[in-house]
Amino acid sequence: MLHRYAFSNFQSFRERAEVSWLLDRKVPQAVWSHLASSGERVSRVMAVIGPNASGKTALLKPILFLHWFASHSFASDPAAALPFQPHAATAGEPSEFEVELDVDGQLMRYTLRCTPQRVLHEALYARHERMRYVFVRDWNEATQAYDIKQQDFGFAPSEARKVRPNASLIATAAQYGVPLAQRLAGSQIWSNIHQYGRMVNDASQLIQAATHFATEEAQRQQLVRLLSAWDLGLSDVQVREVETVQSDGKTSKFWLPFGIHRAAGHVSFELPFALESSGTQGALVLLSRLLPVLATGGLAVIDEFENDLHPHMLEPILDLFASPVTNPHGGQLLFTCHAMEVLNILHKSQVTLVEKSEDNQSSAWRLDSVEGIRSDDNLYAKYMAGAYGAVPQL
């Protein structure tokens, strides 16, 4: 499970910001949490709220960048720049990232300092009696090469020295069969965010969702149960492989979703999902990203969680992460949201606020860190009144 991550000099965040799922003993046991295998109590959900253009999406992107870097950077073009943007005021300075998570019962910390051109420092630590390095990789300006030290990592030193400046030692070691590297590189994050922002729910997203459910029958059945229970007028969702002929005469196959509806007199009819309402389409695409996390664990990172959905649907979807029945492996959800009703659902420790200053610097803080906040506060009313900050100045 993910415990926390922090970063600095990334997009609109010039100074250090942190997102933490860790809960202390003061947080009631009733709050949606999971006892991590490493012993810490960790929240299952984290909502990010704040005004438009405050930096909410930018707060989510660092964990996605770190996941890509540790898992897939080996496959990048050797000359490609790392896909992130430092703050405009400090574009020539390194960006820093840090993440803590438990891996098979052991707490691990990964740190990265880099520019878009190269890695300057990369390290992995594991907790024993205290944190001990697994590997440390530092750029040596004098020798124009990396100094690398390892403890029980198992990556051949001759190969480690060849790792490209724009690739992670973890992602590269995974290609050479190093067990810990493969375990870390194989971690799963499901998201609707790419480098440039939120993906639009278009036909390609429906096809992607249908392709997923075509190979995951148990999740398709759960999808049907949920959509039927949410009063969307659906009694079933089927996915079918269709074939089209291209302009050059070649054929291509892809999966499409169809909604099954019941009318009066026990008559059924079906509609291609492209003709369903935007809310129904949005629910299908959203669940194609949430159900895998609920089934196997991992993290879902969703921008504009309530997009195209009625606010009353927030709680039943979030409830999926609260229940050990629907979330047996401690899957986690990180999301941005403009539906402030979420403050009536979550605990103050499960909300992160974001705002941007007049000089275009974003900052973030967890709601339970606000001085004077009480457990019995009406979070919704006080937030709307501006008591906690992170509200539009109109």
C-alpha positions in Angstrom: 0.0 0.0 0.0 1.0 3.6 -0.6 1.8 5.5 2.6 2.8 8.9 1.3 4.6 10.8 -1.5 6.2 14.2 -1.6 7.7 16.4 -4.3 9.0 19.8 -5.1 9.6 21.9 -8.2 6.9 20.2 -10.2 4.5 22.2 -12.4 2.8 24.8 -10.2 4.4 23.5 -7.0 7.7 25.2 -6.4 8.0 24.2 -2.7 7.7 20.8 -1.2 4.2 19.3 -1.0 3.1 16.0 0.5 0.1 13.6 0.1 -0.1 11.2 3.1 -2.5 8.4 3.8 -1.0 7.6 7.2 -3.5 7.7 10.1 -2.6 8.1 13.8 -4.4 6.7 16.9 -6.6 9.8 17.1 -8.4 8.9 14.0 -11.5 6.8 14.8 -11.4 3.1 13.8 -14.6 3.6 11.9 -12.7 5.7 9.3 -12.1 3.9 6.1 -8.6 2.5 6.7 -6.5 -0.6 6.3 -3.8 -2.1 8.4 -0.8 -2.3 6.1 1.3 -5.4 6.1 4.1 -3.3 7.4 2.1 -2.4 10.5 1.0 1.2 9.8 -2.7 2.2 9.6 -3.3 3.7 6.2 -6.4 5.4 4.7 -8.1 3.8 1.7 -9.2 7.1 0.1 -7.9 10.6 -0.3 -9.9 13.4 -1.8 -8.2 16.5 -3.2 -10.3 19.7 -3.4 -9.7 23.3 -4.2 -10.6 26.1 -6.7 -10.2 25.7 -10.5 -6.6 26.1 -11.7 -5.3 25.7 -8.1 -3.0 22.7 -8.9 -5.2 19.7 -8.0 -4.3 17.7 -11.0 -0.7 18.7 -10.7 -0.8 17.3 -7.1 -1.7 13.9 -8.5 0.8 13.7 -11.4 4.0 13.1 -9.4 2.9 9.6 -8.2 2.0 8.8 -11.8 5.3 10.0 -13.0 7.2 8.0 -10.4 5.2 4.9 -11.3 6.0 5.4 -15.0 9.6 6.0 -14.3 10.1 3.0 -12.1 8.1 0.7 -14.4 8.5 1.8 -18.0 11.4 4.3 -18.4 13.6 1.5 -19.7 11.6 1.5 -22.9 12.1 5.3 -23.6 14.1 6.6 -26.5 17.6 7.1 -25.2 17.5 10.8 -26.2 14.0 11.5 -24.8 13.6 14.1 -22.0 11.9 12.9 -18.8 8.2 13.7 -19.1 7.6 16.3 -16.4 7.8 20.1 -16.2 9.5 22.0 -13.3 8.0 25.2 -11.9 8.5 28.1 -14.4 10.4 30.2 -11.8 12.9 27.4 -11.1 13.1 25.6 -14.5 16.8 25.2 -14.3 16.8 23.6 -10.9 16.3 19.8 -10.1 13.0 18.4 -9.1 12.7 16.1 -6.1 10.4 13.2 -5.5 9.9 10.8 -2.6 7.5 7.9 -2.0 6.9 5.5 0.9 5.0 2.2 0.5 4.9 -1.2 2.0 6.1 -4.1 -0.2 5.3 -7.6 1.0 5.3 -6.4 4.6 8.4 -4.2 4.4 8.3 -0.4 4.4 10.3 1.0 1.5 11.3 4.5 0.6 12.2 5.6 -3.0 13.8 9.0 -3.7 14.6 10.7 -6.9 16.2 14.0 -7.8 16.4 14.8 -11.5 16.1 17.4 -14.3 14.2 16.6 -17.5 17.6 15.8 -19.0 19.0 13.3 -16.5 18.7 11.5 -13.1 21.0 13.2 -10.5 20.1 10.9 -7.6 18.1 7.8 -7.3 17.9 5.6 -4.2 15.8 2.8 -2.6 15.7 2.1 1.1 14.1 -0.7 3.1 13.2 -0.6 6.8 14.9 -3.2 9.0 15.7 -1.9 12.5 16.0 1.4 10.7 16.0 2.5 7.1 18.9 0.9 5.1 19.8 1.5 1.5 19.1 -1.1 -1.1 20.8 0.9 -3.8 22.0 4.5 -4.2 22.8 6.0 -7.6 24.4 9.4 -7.9 25.6 11.4 -10.9 29.3 12.3 -10.7 29.9 15.5 -12.6 33.6 15.0 -12.5 33.6 11.6 -14.1 30.5 12.1 -16.1 29.2 8.7 -14.9 27.1 7.3 -12.1 28.4 6.2 -8.7 26.3 3.2 -7.6 26.3 1.1 -4.4 24.0 -1.8 -3.6 23.0 -4.0 -0.7 21.2 -7.2 -1.5 19.6 -5.7 -4.7 21.2 -8.2 -7.0 21.8 -6.2 -10.2 25.1 -6.9 -11.9 27.4 -3.9 -11.3 28.5 -4.0 -14.9 24.9 -3.7 -16.1 24.0 -1.1 -13.5 26.7 1.2 -14.8 25.1 1.1 -18.2 21.7 2.4 -17.1 20.8 5.5 -19.2 20.5 9.0 -17.6 16.8 9.0 -18.5 16.0 5.6 -17.1 15.4 4.2 -13.6 17.7 1.6 -12.1 14.5 -0.2 -11.0 12.9 -0.3 -14.5 16.2 -1.5 -16.0 17.0 -4.1 -13.4 13.5 -5.5 -13.9 14.4 -6.2 -17.5 17.3 -8.3 -16.2 15.2 -10.4 -13.9 16.1 -8.8 -10.6 13.2 -10.1 -8.3 12.8 -6.9 -6.2 12.9 -4.7 -9.2 10.3 -6.8 -11.0 8.1 -6.7 -7.9 8.3 -2.9 -7.8 8.0 -2.4 -11.5 4.9 -4.6 -11.6 2.9 -2.4 -9.2 -0.4 -1.3 -10.6 -1.9 2.2 -10.9 -5.1 2.8 -12.9 -5.8 6.4 -13.9 -7.6 8.8 -16.2 -4.6 11.2 -16.3 -1.9 11.5 -18.9 1.0 13.9 -19.1 -1.2 16.7 -20.3 -4.2 16.3 -18.0 -7.4 14.4 -17.7 -8.5 12.0 -20.5 -11.8 12.9 -22.1 -14.5 10.3 -22.0 -14.8 9.6 -25.7 -15.3 6.6 -28.0 -11.7 5.4 -27.3 -12.4 5.3 -23.6 -15.5 3.2 -24.2 -13.5 0.8 -26.3 -10.8 0.6 -23.7 -13.3 -0.2 -21.0 -15.0 -2.8 -23.1 -11.7 -4.4 -23.9 -11.0 -4.7 -20.2 -14.3 -6.2 -19.3 -14.1 -8.7 -22.2 -11.3 -10.5 -20.4 -12.5 -9.9 -16.8 -15.9 -11.7 -16.6 -16.1 -11.5 -12.8 -15.6 -7.7 -12.9 -18.1 -7.4 -15.8 -20.7 -9.1 -13.6 -19.9 -6.8 -10.7 -20.2 -3.9 -13.1 -23.7 -5.1 -14.1 -24.7 -5.4 -10.4 -23.5 -1.9 -9.6 -25.0 -0.1 -12.6 -28.3 -1.9 -12.1 -28.4 -0.9 -8.4 -27.6 2.7 -9.2 -30.9 3.2 -11.1 -29.3 3.9 -14.5 -32.0 1.9 -16.3 -29.7 -1.0 -17.1 -30.3 -4.7 -16.6 -27.1 -5.9 -18.2 -24.0 -4.8 -20.0 -22.6 -6.9 -22.8 -19.3 -6.5 -24.7 -18.9 -7.7 -28.2 -16.1 -7.9 -30.6 -17.0 -6.1 -33.9 -15.1 -6.0 -37.2 -14.8 -2.9 -39.4 -13.3 -2.5 -42.9 -10.8 0.3 -43.2 -10.4 2.6 -46.2 -7.5 0.5 -47.5 -9.6 -2.6 -47.4 -8.0 -4.1 -44.3 -10.2 -5.2 -41.4 -9.8 -4.4 -37.8 -11.5 -5.8 -34.7 -12.3 -4.1 -31.4 -14.6 -4.5 -28.4 -17.7 -2.3 -27.9 -20.1 -2.2 -24.9 -23.9 -2.5 -25.2 -26.4 -1.6 -22.5 -29.4 -3.9 -22.1 -32.7 -2.3 -21.0 -36.0 -3.6 -19.9 -39.2 -1.9 -21.1 -42.9 -2.5 -20.2 -44.2 -6.0 -20.8 -40.8 -7.6 -20.0 -39.5 -6.5 -23.4 -35.7 -6.0 -23.6 -33.8 -3.8 -26.0 -30.1 -2.8 -26.3 -28.3 0.4 -27.1 -24.6 0.9 -28.0 -23.0 2.7 -25.1 -22.2 5.5 -27.4 -25.9 6.3 -27.3 -26.2 6.1 -23.5 -26.2 9.2 -21.4 -22.9 10.8 -20.6 -23.4 9.8 -16.9 -23.9 6.2 -17.8 -20.9 6.3 -20.1 -18.9 7.9 -17.4 -19.9 5.3 -14.8 -18.8 2.5 -17.1 -15.4 4.1 -17.8 -14.8 5.0 -14.2 -15.6 1.4 -13.0 -13.2 0.0 -15.6 -10.5 1.8 -13.6 -11.8 1.2 -10.1 -12.9 -2.5 -10.2 -9.4 -3.8 -11.0 -8.0 -2.0 -7.9 -10.8 -3.4 -5.8 -10.1 -6.9 -7.2 -6.4 -7.1 -6.8 -5.2 -4.1 -4.8 -3.1 -1.1 -6.0 -4.0 2.5 -6.6 -6.6 4.3 -8.7 -5.8 8.0 -9.4 -8.9 9.8 -10.8 -9.1 13.4 -11.9 -12.6 15.0 -11.6 -14.0 12.0 -9.9 -17.6 13.1 -10.1 -17.5 14.2 -13.8 -20.8 13.4 -15.5 -22.1 11.7 -12.3 -24.9 12.8 -10.0 -23.5 13.9 -6.5 -25.6 11.1 -4.9 -23.5 8.5 -6.7 -20.3 9.6 -4.8 -21.1 7.8 -1.6 -22.0 4.4 -3.1 -18.8 4.4 -5.2 -16.6 5.5 -2.3 -18.3 2.8 -0.2 -16.8 0.2 -2.5 -13.4 1.2 -1.1 -14.6 1.3 2.5 -15.9 -2.3 2.7 -13.5 -5.2 3.2 -16.0 -7.3 1.2 -15.6 -5.2 -2.0 -12.0 -4.1 -1.2 -10.4 -7.2 0.4 -6.8 -6.3 -0.7 -6.7 -2.7 0.6 -7.0 -1.0 -2.8 -6.6 2.8 -2.5 -8.2 5.7 -4.3 -6.8 9.2 -4.8 -9.1 11.7 -6.6 -9.9 15.3 -7.2 -13.4 16.5 -6.8 -15.6 19.6 -7.2 -18.6 18.1 -5.5 -18.2 19.4 -2.0 -20.7 16.9 -0.7 -17.7 14.6 -0.3 -16.9 16.5 2.9 -20.0 15.0 4.4 -18.7 11.5 3.6 -15.0 11.5 4.5 -13.0 12.2 7.6 -10.9 15.3 7.9 -7.8 13.1 7.6 -8.9 11.9 4.1 -9.1 15.4 2.5 -6.2 17.4 1.0 -6.7 21.0 0.2 -4.9 22.8 -2.6 -4.7 26.5 -3.5 -2.6 28.8 -5.6 -1.1 32.1 -4.5 -1.0 35.3 -6.5 2.5 34.5 -7.7 1.3 31.2 -9.2 2.7 28.9 -6.6 0.5 26.0 -5.5 0.5 24.6 -1.9 -1.3 21.6 -0.4 -2.2 20.6 3.2 -4.2 17.9 4.8 -7.5 19.1 6.3 -6.8 17.6 9.7 -3.6 19.8 9.9 -5.7 23.0 10.1 -5.4 24.6 13.5 -8.5 24.5 15.6 -10.4 22.0 13.5 -12.6 19.7 15.5 -13.8 16.1 14.9 -17.4 17.3 15.2 -17.1 20.2 12.9 -19.5 20.5 9.9 -16.7 20.2 7.4 -18.9 21.1 4.4 -20.4 24.2 6.0 -17.0 25.5 7.3 -15.2 24.9 4.0 -18.0 26.7 2.0 -17.6 29.6 4.5 -13.9 29.8 3.7 -12.7 28.7 7.2 -10.2 26.2 5.8 -9.0 28.1 2.8 -8.7 26.6 -0.7 -11.9 28.3 -2.0 -12.3 30.5 -5.0 -11.8 34.3 -4.4 -14.6 35.7 -6.5 
